[in-house]
Amino acid sequence: MNQNSAKSNFGKMGWLIIIYVLFLYMFSSTPPDTLNVTAEFFAGAMGLDSSNALLVFSAVGGFVGIPVALIFGQIVSKVGVKWPTVIILLIYAVIWFINGKAISFGLYAVIVTIITAVSNTINLVATQQIMSNWFPKKKGIALGWATMGMCFSSAIMVAVFQGMILNVGLSAPFNLMVVICIVMAVITAVWFKAYPEEAGAYPDNEPISEEEKKANLELINNYKSDFSFGKLFKTKELWMIVIIFGFLFIGLVGTVSRMIPRLVIVGIDQNIAVLWLTIASVIGIPASFFWGLIDQKIGTKKAVEIFCVLWTIMMAIAAVGSAAVSVPVSIISVVFYACLLGGLGNLMPSMVIQIFGRYDFPQANKLVVPLVVGIRSFALLIVPMMLQMSGIGNESAGYRNVFIVFMILSLVVTILAFAIKDKTIGKI
């Protein structure tokens, strides 16, 4: 491996792209993160005894996100990532505005379904395509920096939403998100370049001649992937990636969306629970870089193997914490989770790039993402179902069962992680 591949020498433009994608990760992770507080407030506004019924619509949004991500990925592969990202950010802004006023059950159901589908598409299609374009070789270390945005969302946005709802009003944080999305759309339209060659820079900030740069741009504009959907459906590596990361994302979404209520159940005050989530997420920020460094140093496959083993252990600790109604064990599981959060966002695109290469990545990823989105949407069916089965007043047993299910899924993906071959079969 090139000794410079694990160094963060991305150049000025490369660093700006990483910061830009960090914010995309941050604000596209906000809907599932803030379910911790928003679901309870909306349930109260609607006169519901529990927010469990509202979680189902986020799951439905995940399933709706399958065709949305597929269509968006198809558009990106045809016209590039820039203008589709501008358009979807503006759509995202409109949906946030309506979401803040969705205090009727029917409107909430529709809007949360749409916002989940759109946020998933930004989080898993736009971000990954940009990082693949700019950092095909330094993907691990670059994603390690960019996926810190997922931790920033948990660390900042949950507390911001709770504070603004309590002190300003239910719609206040949603209006803030409208402004943020519009600003991001303007930045994308005015400043962003989809490829380093278009910005006068180099992939991975590794200098190449003007002739090579010109040849790269010509290849980018004219490349036709050999991986048709039919061929991809017959590629076992694609299905292994989908199952590994689909099951892992079930655990991620199911864990983060109910983090605060779970801590409250074991006896922690809600404000203190938000504080613990913030502290854990801050700890997770450097951990995100650490996962990128591991990926770059030892290779994506080995990094995924280690990650899956640790993910399984984390789920076991969370199950014990809920079963024993233990504050210390539950807090340990939250910190453990935060240290793994950025790694998951990092390793999925890194594995797709590793196997399919820079030029076939768009074709493979536009199928991988919708399938992963569909699988991970089961998280928000599993959680309310387990809580419903345990009954009111016995939520700790419900959360225990949730984490047992997640642990079993983690064991499955650990086996697959050791079995998958990471030979590149696409064009680098």
Stockholm file with secondary structure:
# STOCKHOLM 1.0

chainA/1-428         MNQNSAKSNFGKMGWLIIIYVLFLYMFSSTPPDTLNVTAEFFAGAMGLDSSNALLVFSAVGGFVGIPVALIFGQIVSKVGVKWPTVIILLIYAVIWFINGKAISFGLYAVIVTIITAVSNTINLVATQQIMSNWFPKKKGIALGWATMGMCFSSAIMVAVFQGMILNVGLSAPFNLMVVICIVMAVITAVWFKAYPEEAGAYPDNEPISEEEKKANLELINNYKSDFSFGKLFKTKELWMIVIIFGFLFIGLVGTVSRMIPRLVIVGIDQNIAVLWLTIASVIGIPASFFWGLIDQKIGTKKAVEIFCVLWTIMMAIAAVGSAAVSVPVSIISVVFYACLLGGLGNLMPSMVIQIFGRYDFPQANKLVVPLVVGIRSFALLIVPMMLQMSGIGNESAGYRNVFIVFMILSLVVTILAFAIKDKTIGKI
#=GR chainA/1-428 SS CCGGGGSCCCHHHHHHHHHHHHHHHHHHSHHHHHHHHHHHHHHHHHTCSCSHHHHHHHHHHHHHHHHHHHHHHHHHHHHCSHHHHHHHHHHHHHHHHHHTTCCSHHHHHHHHHHHHHHHHHIIIIIHHHHHHHHCSSSHHHHHHHHTHHHHHIIIIIHHHHHHHHHHTCTTHHHHHHHHHHHHHHHHHHHTCCSSGGGGTCCGGGCCCCHHHHHHHHHHHHHCCCSCCHHHHHTCHHHHHHHHHHHHHHHHHHHHHHTHHHHHHHTTCCHHHHHHHHHHHHHHHHHHHHHHHHHHHHHCHHHHHHHHHHHHHHHHHHHHHHHHTTCHHHHHHHHHHHHHHHHHHHHHHHHHHHHHHHHHHHHHHHHHHHHHHHHHHTTHHHHHHHHHHHHCTTCHHHHHHHHHHHHHHHHHHHHHHHHHCCCCCCSCC
#=GC SS_cons         CCGGGGSCCCHHHHHHHHHHHHHHHHHHSHHHHHHHHHHHHHHHHHTCSCSHHHHHHHHHHHHHHHHHHHHHHHHHHHHCSHHHHHHHHHHHHHHHHHHTTCCSHHHHHHHHHHHHHHHHHIIIIIHHHHHHHHCSSSHHHHHHHHTHHHHHIIIIIHHHHHHHHHHTCTTHHHHHHHHHHHHHHHHHHHTCCSSGGGGTCCGGGCCCCHHHHHHHHHHHHHCCCSCCHHHHHTCHHHHHHHHHHHHHHHHHHHHHHTHHHHHHHTTCCHHHHHHHHHHHHHHHHHHHHHHHHHHHHHCHHHHHHHHHHHHHHHHHHHHHHHHTTCHHHHHHHHHHHHHHHHHHHHHHHHHHHHHHHHHHHHHHHHHHHHHHHHHHTTHHHHHHHHHHHHCTTCHHHHHHHHHHHHHHHHHHHHHHHHHCCCCCCSCC
//
